[in-house]
Structure formats: C-alpha cells, structure tokens
Amino acid sequence: MPERIPEDSIGIVEGAVEHFDEPLELESSERLEAFDLAFETYGTLNPERSNAVLVCHALSGDQHAAGYLSMEDRKPGWWDNMIGPGKPLDTERFYVVSINVLGSCKGSTGPSSINPATGEPYGLEFPIVTVKDWVASQIRLMDRLGISQWRAVVGGSLGGMNALQWAIDYPERVEACVAVAAAPKLSAQNIAFNEVARQAIMTDPEFHGGRYYGGEKPRRGLALARMIGHITYLSEDAMRDKFGRDLRKGQPLSYGFDVDFEVESYLRYQGRRFVDRFDANSYLYLTKVLDYFDPAADYDGDLSRAFAHSDNRFLVVAFSSDWRFSAERSREITRALYTNNLDVTFAEIESPHGHDAFLLNIRAYHDMVATFMDRLSRDAGL
Amino acid sequence: MRGYDQRGHGMKTGAKRFRVDFDVIESWVEPRTRILDLGCGDGTLLARLRDNKTISGYGVEISVHNIIACIDKGVPVIQADLDTGLQDFEPDSVDFVVLSQTLQAIRHPHYLLREMLRVGREAIVSFPNIGHWLARAQLGLGGRMPRTPSLPYNWYNTPNIHLHTLRDFEFLCRQEDIEILERRVLDRHGRSGMLAHRLPNLYGATAMYRIQRGPGMSL
C-alpha cells in the first residue's frame, strides 16, 4: 500500500461500467446481443469536449491504467508513469479514458461473463472478437461520454494495434495515434508462441472445454502460458542482467527438478501471480485477437491501402531490444503511413528491456510522447 | 541515446549549425512539393519551408534529442541512419531530397547520392568546401589539417570523414552520371560574392548544388 499517494499521481481512482443493449455485429459475423464495457477516467473533460484521450491496454492489461484503487492498493495502475498530472499524458490538460477490452475478464464482457441466453458463463461459447470489434465497441462508449473526437488514441503492444485500428476505421473520430511497440500483424513466430500458450491452457486437465467456472481452474496451464509470455517480453540481455545464472537464495545446485536458478523462480512466481488475477479463457481469446490482427489482409496485404482514408497524425515508437515486436515491425507501419503522405514520426528508442520497455519510464521515450502530446494540445488550443 | 549525438551527421554537433544555405534552399524548393530533409537536425529548415512554402516534408534524423525537437516544431521525422541508405523510402516518393552540410560526414557519399536520386525527383546538396583558400593555406603553408569557421573540428574528432572540394564533387557527379542543374557558391560570409563566383573552388566556403538523375544513371 502506498504510505501516501505520490504528488504526481492521479490519486485514488474509481472504475465505471457502461451497459450497451444494441447488438454488436462482429467481424466473425456472429453478434454480441449486449455487452458491458468497464473503464476508468482521469482528469476532466473540458466544456468543448476536445481534450479526451483514449488509452488502450495490452494483452494482459486492464482499464486500471493509473492511480490507486484504494489506500490498500499495493501498486498503481499499469501505466501510472505515463498518465497523471505533469506526466506525458498530462491529466491537468487531458481527459484520459481507459477501457477494458471485450473478451477480457476485468469488467467488460468476456468468456467469464454470464451469457444471458443460458444464465451460465459463456466459456468458449463467447464469440471470437477482433481488434476491429474492439474499436466498434469503444466508439459506443465514446458516443455515450459525448466525445466527438479523441485528441489521441494511445497504446502499447496490442494496445498500439488497437490505436492503429482507430485511425483505419474511424479516422475522423481521432486526431492522432500513438502506437508503441506495436506490429502491423503477428509473425509466424509470434503466433507460434501464442499457440503454445493456448495449448498449455487447453491441455490442462482442469480446463474442461472452458467450463471450469465454479470449480478448479486450469491454473497450471494458465501459469505456464504466462511464463511463456514473459520470456517473450524480456530481452536476452535483460534476463541476463536481472538473473544471470544466479542460484536461488545462494543455494547450491539441487541436482533435481526443483527451482535452482533465479530465473526459474521468477517465471514461476509470475505464472502463479497471474493465475489469481486473470481468466484462462480470456487469455485464449485475447491471444486470438493478436493472431487475427492484420489490417492489410483486406487490401491484398498492402498495409498502405488500409490507411488510405486516414488523415491522422502518428507517433510510432519501437525499442531496440524488443524481439517480440521488433523495431522493423514499427518501420513497416511507418512506411505504410509515409506512402500515404501522412504526418508520421518514427523513433527507435535505445533500451535493453525488450518488449516490456513500453511500460517503463525511459527518459527519451517519455519525453517524446510528452512533446507529441504537448504539440497536439497546443495545436488544439487546449 | 546511442551517443549518436556525438557522432553526428554534418554540422549539427555541439557547435551552432552552419546554415547559411537555408535561404538558397528555400529559393530552390518549389511551393506545395513533398520534401525529405536528410539529417534534419531540430527541424528548423522543414518548419520554415512548411510555413513559407506550404511544403509537406519529413525529416530523417538519427538523434533522439533532435527528433524530440522536431516533434515540438510539428515536423514529422523518421529515424534512420543515413549510412545505411534510404530503405524506408520508396522510389520517386518525394520531389526534393535535401542534404544540407552532411555529405562529408557520410560513410559512402556516392551511395547516398544515388539513394537520394532514387527517392527524389531532384536533390539539393550543400557541403563545406575543403578547397577554400583558408583550408589550403593551413595545410599547404601551416602543414596542419585545416580548421575553419565552416570546419571547426580537429582532425581526431571531426565527423567529417569525407571532405571534398567542388571539383571533387563535380567529378563524382560525372562519374555517376548525375546531372547538375544549378550551382551556388557562398563565401565565408554566406554571400554569393564576386570572388566566389569567379574562383569557386578557391573562394567558396559552402557549395550548393541542385542535381537530378542523368540519362544513364543506374539506380
């Protein structure tokens, strides 16, 4: 728990949930009859309603991006270093909205929600959703909040893809797009890692075809999936610096299959901790969302055509040691935007921290986002 | 940051950038065109061309520090290392590619010139002339590597690894089948004086060229 709330924190925050009755037609051609979106907001919407910024979370993130939920909260939201008074997404100037995606398990409708048709949790009956569906759901909330245009949509990793999809589907509803550590689509290697994670969950004896609610959960499978994910979030150098071949608590080798090395202990800890806060079915759905993301697919693989209707400003940021979504992937995005003569700035930030760098307070990266947001706010006369 | 700020391309390193050529570039660039400014520094030139000539343009920069300065000016900039060419940019995707005071700091100048003319319909190149009488005097009479107002470095810390004269540049253009459309030579005071006009390779401190692909140029 924070002894006291730091001065540059947004402070204690409260979540909200909005219910939507109008059915949502999904890309899969299935439909979601009704759905909830859970979200948090930080800062104040100005009378002109022109200072709203949408923050999109990554695979295992949620709407709690900044501040503390209570004085007992051990840690602030996942992007607290980015969002707050005087921070790059400055809540003194911007009204920041952070929405939990469909398919997740943090308050927005997902596989663990009750299916109104059956009165039981959806489980694998939940329809497959896509990034495009997310944007279609998010615009409903935007309308309900009375916001006609986001000053910016900002996200990292899968959240960055969500931000790009906004510029593709509703360019007129967005001024600018900030995509950090994103990719235009997953590589075969990315999909392979996701598939191993899904298999870990689905082959857990407690999985029961996704109908495990109310009983034992597929804990081992989900923990294993998370461990695999974590390997891809860190760079080899970051792992070496963090753990090396250090033995746990300085103990000698066990000559057995218990945890010997710190890195094993770390991964097991991350896996265990994740199981308590995340739903295995949601992990299946969200990894599929990643696998299916490919805005160029509708245009014979030509990404630049996907952005043909966009007239937005873009900031594309990558990190040098990110091998999950490497800087080259961000360059692909940048090239597509350049081809459309769009206002795009691209930078590759030097960092040893791998994919996870987008969550860290790296000076050059934060300065860049802060300057970009500042310029947007000046141009909009905020 | 990579320490690229120390290495630098061109004159942006530390000292005040030597940019007497901006006026000439502005006069050469046609309004409402699309421009790529290589080694754009803090984006001053592009911001000026945007405001005065309504061009749309991108900077290409390696230094994160400069990229942030560009963002502040509202100048789009794409990070790239000019030594690796212009792979992110499609052929004929801009009207003008500008390389101001940077050619002499590039690892493979002839390759970059080819790249510029692949991406742009026309290129504008400016560079400090090592054939200037002051530099010649320092080397020829003083026996030391030249240090002049436009070349303020010591031999051991200069980013300018490929210094050249006007004649060197023009010889390279002939060899590469690059067509010179226009030349402007500025003296030490940034003026197109009589001496710089008559004896450009001796009195020119800064040389500026508008170039395009020659008929037989291979890309």
Boltz contact constraints between the chains, C-beta under 6 A:
constraints:
  - contact:
      token1: [A, 331]
      token2: [B, 88]
      max_distance: 6.0
  - contact:
      token1: [A, 335]
      token2: [B, 88]
      max_distance: 6.0
  - contact:
      token1: [A, 343]
      token2: [B, 76]
      max_distance: 6.0
  - contact:
      token1: [A, 344]
      token2: [B, 76]
      max_distance: 6.0
  - contact:
      token1: [A, 345]
      token2: [B, 71]
      max_distance: 6.0
  - contact:
      token1: [A, 345]
      token2: [B, 76]
      max_distance: 6.0
  - contact:
      token1: [A, 345]
      token2: [B, 77]
      max_distance: 6.0
  - contact:
      token1: [A, 346]
      token2: [B, 78]
      max_distance: 6.0
  - contact:
      token1: [A, 346]
      token2: [B, 79]
      max_distance: 6.0
  - contact:
      token1: [A, 347]
      token2: [B, 67]
      max_distance: 6.0
  - contact:
      token1: [A, 347]
      token2: [B, 79]
      max_distance: 6.0
  - contact:
      token1: [A, 348]
      token2: [B, 79]
      max_distance: 6.0
  - contact:
      token1: [A, 350]
      token2: [B, 2]
      max_distance: 6.0
  - contact:
      token1: [A, 364]
      token2: [B, 1]
      max_distance: 6.0
  - contact:
      token1: [A, 364]
      token2: [B, 64]
      max_distance: 6.0
  - contact:
      token1: [A, 367]
      token2: [B, 68]
      max_distance: 6.0
  - contact:
      token1: [A, 368]
      token2: [B, 68]
      max_distance: 6.0
  - contact:
      token1: [A, 371]
      token2: [B, 68]
      max_distance: 6.0
  - contact:
      token1: [A, 371]
      token2: [B, 71]
      max_distance: 6.0
  - contact:
      token1: [A, 371]
      token2: [B, 72]
      max_distance: 6.0
  - contact:
      token1: [A, 372]
      token2: [B, 71]
      max_distance: 6.0
  - contact:
      token1: [A, 375]
      token2: [B, 74]
      max_distance: 6.0
